[in-house]
């Protein structure tokens, strides 16, 4: 009765998963329902803090805010873990020693966010001014004030950069611990917290930080709270991630912009040269044509193959939702696609379009490629395959702006700047005892299937934990899948953040 | 003697062409040398006036400024010629009746300029703040103040939007008449002046204006002062122009931006789809592969073919100057290329590049194409050829944003917006008596060859003069060829403006 009254009071619909709930889950769920207002008040203040790499001062404010959150929750040994390199966004660390506990779980999330282009955000939205909507904007959600009475609907969204990726992870983890403390529930294991500040930049200094603080960071398992839940709405556990690296391409033509009438079709057009190069990288079935691109991929184990088969197909749902009729890789499902290395154009630009368009032949054309990697790929090797392909298409590849001599010598000139911050893929075995326990806990929170993903499409520097700490990692996301992470209009669904708090709390009871 | 002294005083080098000079030319040359300062003082004030289509108020200020220039020169019947459509930048008209004159020349230039993207202009430059440089910026020119003593070097440049295209035409024409008046030289024919305000927008209302003011605009020949002189530095007369029209292309993919990790190589990438489409439009030799693209081209007459052969080749010079090693159309010279219809990418954009790049799959990719036309082409027919090609590549072509239903139905969706303001090509016969006279005058101003171009690469709506007024046109440019018209860092070489004044003055003495 009490519970039901509280549910009505907090105005949140009863979750379908209630029948499967353990007493601890009911306690944690009730806590989130009764404290949604205060949780989101703090969370909104967190989202007001710009957290992009271009703004180191903003990054520091985020780190300070997290330390304050830890302090308020009575977490111990709160400190910033710096890299050996100076002026690097530090990781924020804290821990909780539990008398008698024999094992240690360390919870990971990151506080930095992707770059923002405010001009691209929807009308009324700014990346660092969190706004509450009654639903996703593209599902006719409308902006409403944060309610004074703390009554929220699970389907409401908060829009802001990093609302999902990955301040949601920090919010879920630290509020979960808060809930345990306030509800008198004792963790079943020692807890450590590690919040990174450079994940979206490719974690260029994570290796240094892990190396430097090896002893402090000892654990039995890293629980990575990042990325979205399954598109089916089901919870999921991810055992591996794709790697990632980039290449910046700039094709050069005339040194000065030319009148397209006086020189059109005599002077080379850099946008056409770039278009020809990019289109040479994939065939009509969406398969990358770059020599050896799919080589050195480690095949999935039988258990992983079985899990992959059991991942619900969301292809048709996603096509409908995204407004597309075909997948790029003909004949492959989304799950199959993300278990392959990928090549994607993040952006392309040459001359001007729209109102600024003018009758000119541009001087250069530029594109940014990102390469996703799977187990077996090496990011530098993968970059080199692309560079070899570009050369095979008759381009003179430079890593600097061409000289006049080079311009007059080579018909096709390109500057290729390979990203220096590549990250390889990683995969943890599903058969380890500790992993099986974690799977059981997550399964206990829902009547639904828990999706077991051998590999997540996204990228985290998980291979470093293995390499530097000989540590195991497992990824348990909380964010809604349609959160627009990495793009404009990023948002978190309230229900996902609250469910995440409950799930992280139950994981902290692990013994 | 006097002359030489004056040359030294004005600090301008003696032109090589002096031995060929007629008395009238010497008088006009002396006038420009002695009045460079005051001419450029007025010209700079003209360049301060923004003249882009997006700024109607600015366009009006330009028209008013021209009327004032005419008034100060005693030109008669000064008036704005409006289109039948309201709120269209008017043409500025004025005339000079010469007692006993039997023929009428009408001088054309345009006061509107191409759109500007100030961010792309060189450091220290703003499109509408004219700056004086000691040479072209890419030839190590440096910024200097406008000299108080009125002493200028011919190689100095003034940087500003429209400094060359086409306020230089207006400056040359009106200062030429000023010189005649002040030096007591009587024009040999009636003079009319017609300065258009919508040329860079494709002259969408010129037809209306010509129709409406047919009687007023009667003449024996239109002298069009626009475009650059020949790249060899030789003067040239152009007997025809290429036509021009545009297409805006937008390829659509997912309705919302996607994380390139979670969806990379499953969700279609619009930049890749656009790249594939654009690269399908030309073969490896730079020839347009669109079906029928080169059909319906009217061949050159024997006289035109001969003239074309005599056009000095500037290919190697231009390649060196532009920093390119190959022409786009293999085996064709610049002169041959501009006598063919062309397809050029003015701009392309999708997602973000550089610092704003993020790991996303963009939602759309857009490109602006311009098509240049030669005699025989029809701009609507040429647009349709491109649209047919796009359809032949499996694209569903729309002229609006796709609906959800269309997104889910078609694998390849594109919005094609054909420019509504196409202009066909035009060519005037070299064999007409009046044309022969004009050629003789221009030849009298130089010992050098005068280049006779059957077709200029650029575009002017010359076909309208023939169609609406049954008038003949001939184009005599004054601007330096490296003036960056239509792009950033547009500039006029002082010497070219002054030579233009002299040449226009001699043409006004035509009988």
Interface residues (C-beta under 8 A of the other chain):
Chain A: X54 X114 X115 X117 X120 X138 X227 X228 X242 X244 X246 X248 X252 X253 X254 X255 X256 X257 X258 X259 X260 X261 X262 X263 X264 X265 X266 X267 X268 X269 X271 X272 X274 X275 X276 X278 X279 X280 X282 X286 X288 X319 X320 X321 X322 X323 X324 X325 X326 X327 X328 X329 X332 X333 X334 X337 X338 X340 X342 X343 X344 X345 X346 X347 X348 X349 X350 X351 X352 X353 X354 X355 X356 X357 X358 X359 X360 X361 X362 X365 X366 X367 X368 X370 X372 X402 X404 X407 X408 X409 X410 X411 X456 X457 X458 X459 X481 X482 X484 X485 X486 X487 X488 X489
Chain B: X54 X114 X115 X117 X120 X138 X227 X228 X242 X244 X246 X248 X252 X253 X254 X255 X256 X257 X258 X259 X260 X261 X262 X263 X264 X265 X266 X267 X268 X269 X271 X272 X274 X275 X276 X278 X279 X280 X282 X286 X288 X319 X320 X321 X322 X323 X324 X325 X326 X327 X328 X329 X332 X333 X334 X337 X338 X340 X342 X343 X344 X345 X346 X347 X348 X349 X350 X351 X352 X353 X354 X355 X356 X357 X358 X359 X360 X361 X362 X365 X366 X367 X368 X370 X372 X402 X404 X407 X408 X409 X410 X411 X456 X457 X458 X459 X481 X482 X484 X485 X486 X487 X488 X489
